[in-house]
């Protein structure tokens, strides 16, 4: 992995596509890595892990979760086509982790899988150097906020980390009940307002 981390951005991306570290350690993942966007992006989303439709299309947030996510971002004045073509989208782990053994939903990547992928994500953030990072879902949010905090205490807030603004959103999957609860919807609205404020600042009309 190390040889892909300290070179150019295209080489980093090629290294992520070629990576099979999790497979070598016995994890049943489904490459290739899924990510999209430009190195010049000012905004970056970080999801948990690709789902099966994302893996098949090789596009982040490709299915229903993407429809909901871009519905939220649309309320912040962000059009999906523009965002996908000019900004950057990645995830905590890059490959589809497969179904949960129970058959209910996708498997949550293990701590070890997250550790194996973390150098890639760190270099993506370093190369892109976005002004705003939007972590989506608990795994991504935990990269920037204490794990002991409840989502109700995090969504609708922002914090500055190493000169970048972090504005979390809940997982946009239809399997998630959190965003379906009425009182939580106001927190999402608060987060959308924060994202819009930064959008206006970064991309003035």
C-alpha positions in Angstrom: 0.0 0.0 0.0 2.7 2.5 1.0 4.0 3.0 -2.5 0.6 4.3 -3.6 0.2 6.8 -0.7 3.0 9.4 -1.3 2.8 9.9 -5.0 0.2 11.6 -7.2 -3.6 11.6 -6.7 -4.2 9.4 -9.8 -1.7 6.9 -8.4 -3.5 6.9 -5.1 -6.8 6.2 -6.8 -5.2 3.5 -8.9 -3.8 2.0 -5.7 -7.2 1.9 -4.1 -8.7 0.2 -7.1 -5.9 -2.5 -7.0 -6.0 -2.9 -3.3 -6.8 -6.4 -2.0 -5.5 -6.1 1.6 -8.8 -7.1 3.2 -9.1 -10.2 1.0 -5.6 -11.2 1.9 -6.6 -11.0 5.6 -9.7 -13.2 5.0 -12.5 -10.6 4.8 -15.2 -11.4 2.3 -15.3 -8.1 0.5 -16.2 -7.3 -3.1 -13.7 -5.0 -4.9 -13.1 -2.7 -6.7 -13.0 0.4 -4.4 -15.8 2.9 -5.0 -15.1 6.7 -5.0 -15.6 9.6 -7.4 -14.8 13.2 -7.9 -12.0 15.7 -8.4 -8.9 16.5 -6.5 -9.9 20.2 -6.8 -13.1 19.6 -4.8 -14.0 22.0 -2.0 -16.6 19.7 -0.5 -16.2 16.0 0.3 -18.7 13.4 1.5 -17.5 10.3 3.5 -20.0 7.4 3.7 -19.7 4.1 5.6 -19.1 1.6 2.8 -20.5 1.0 -0.7 -23.6 -1.1 -1.1 -24.2 -3.7 -3.7 -25.6 -1.2 -6.2 -22.7 1.1 -5.6 -20.3 -1.8 -6.2 -22.0 -2.8 -9.4 -22.2 0.8 -10.8 -18.9 1.9 -9.2 -20.6 5.0 -8.1 -21.0 6.2 -4.5 -24.6 6.6 -3.1 -26.0 5.2 -6.3 -29.4 3.8 -5.2 -32.1 4.9 -2.7 -29.6 6.2 -0.1 -28.2 8.5 -2.8 -31.7 9.7 -3.7 -32.3 10.7 -0.1 -28.8 12.2 0.4 -29.1 14.4 -2.7 -32.6 15.3 -1.6 -31.0 16.7 1.5 -28.2 18.4 -0.3 -30.6 19.7 -2.8 -32.3 21.7 0.0 -28.8 23.2 0.6 -28.7 24.4 -3.1 -26.5 21.5 -4.2 -27.4 19.8 -7.5 -26.5 16.1 -7.8 -25.0 16.3 -11.2 -22.8 19.3 -10.3 -21.7 17.7 -7.0 -20.8 14.4 -8.5 -18.8 16.0 -11.4 -17.0 18.6 -9.4 -16.7 17.6 -5.7 -15.5 14.4 -4.1 -17.2 11.3 -2.6 -15.5 8.5 -0.7 -16.1 6.2 2.3 -14.6 4.8 5.4 -14.0 1.5 3.7 -13.9 1.4 -0.1 -15.2 -2.0 -1.1 -18.7 -3.6 -0.7 -18.5 -5.6 2.5 -21.2 -8.1 1.5 -24.4 -9.0 3.2 -24.8 -9.4 7.0 -24.6 -13.1 8.0 -28.2 -12.9 9.1 -29.2 -11.8 5.6 -30.6 -8.5 6.9 -28.9 -5.6 5.3 -25.2 -5.2 4.5 -22.4 -6.2 6.9 -20.8 -3.4 8.9 -17.0 -3.3 8.1 -15.0 -4.5 11.0 -12.5 -2.4 13.0 -9.7 -4.1 11.2 -11.1 -3.4 7.8 -11.5 0.3 8.7 -7.9 0.3 9.9 -6.7 -1.2 6.6 -8.6 1.5 4.6 -7.8 4.4 6.8 -4.5 5.4 5.2 -6.2 5.7 1.9 -8.9 7.9 3.3 -6.4 10.1 5.1 -4.5 10.6 1.8 -7.7 11.4 -0.1 -8.4 14.1 2.5 -4.8 15.4 2.3 -4.8 15.5 -1.6 -8.3 17.0 -2.0 -7.9 19.3 1.0 -11.6 20.2 1.1 -13.0 23.1 3.0 -16.0 21.1 4.1 -16.3 17.4 4.9 -19.8 15.8 5.3 -19.5 12.5 7.1 -22.6 10.4 6.6 -23.5 7.7 9.1 -22.1 6.6 12.4 -18.8 5.1 11.1 -17.8 8.2 9.2 -19.0 10.5 12.0 -16.9 8.6 14.5 -13.8 9.7 12.6 -14.4 13.3 13.8 -16.7 13.2 16.9 -16.5 11.2 20.1 -18.2 7.8 19.9 -20.0 8.3 23.2 -22.1 11.2 21.7 -25.5 10.3 20.4 -26.5 11.3 16.9 -29.1 13.7 18.5 -26.2 15.6 20.0 -24.2 15.7 16.7 -26.5 16.2 13.8 -27.2 19.8 13.2 -23.8 20.9 14.6 -20.5 21.6 13.0 -16.9 21.6 14.2 -13.6 22.8 12.7 -10.8 20.2 12.4 -7.5 21.1 11.0 -8.9 24.1 9.2 -11.9 22.1 7.7 -15.5 22.3 8.6 -17.1 19.0 9.5 -20.9 18.8 9.1 -22.3 15.4 9.8 -25.5 13.8 8.4 -27.2 10.5 9.4 -27.0 7.5 7.2 -29.4 8.1 4.3 -30.2 4.4 3.8 -33.9 3.4 3.8 -33.0 0.8 6.4 -32.1 3.5 8.9 -34.9 4.6 11.1 -33.1 7.6 12.6 -33.9 10.0 9.8 -37.5 8.9 9.8 -38.2 10.1 13.4 -40.0 13.5 13.3 -37.9 15.2 16.0 -34.7 14.2 14.2 -35.8 15.8 10.9 -35.4 19.2 12.4 -31.8 18.3 13.2 -31.2 17.3 9.6 -32.7 20.6 8.6 -30.3 22.4 10.9 -27.4 20.5 9.2 -28.7 21.4 5.8 -28.7 25.1 6.7 -25.0 24.8 7.8 -24.1 23.1 4.6 -25.9 25.8 2.6 -24.1 28.6 4.5 -20.7 27.1 3.5 -21.9 26.5 -0.1 -22.8 30.2 -0.4 -19.4 31.2 1.1 -17.3 28.8 -1.0 -19.3 29.1 -4.3 -20.7 32.7 -4.4 -23.2 33.3 -7.2 
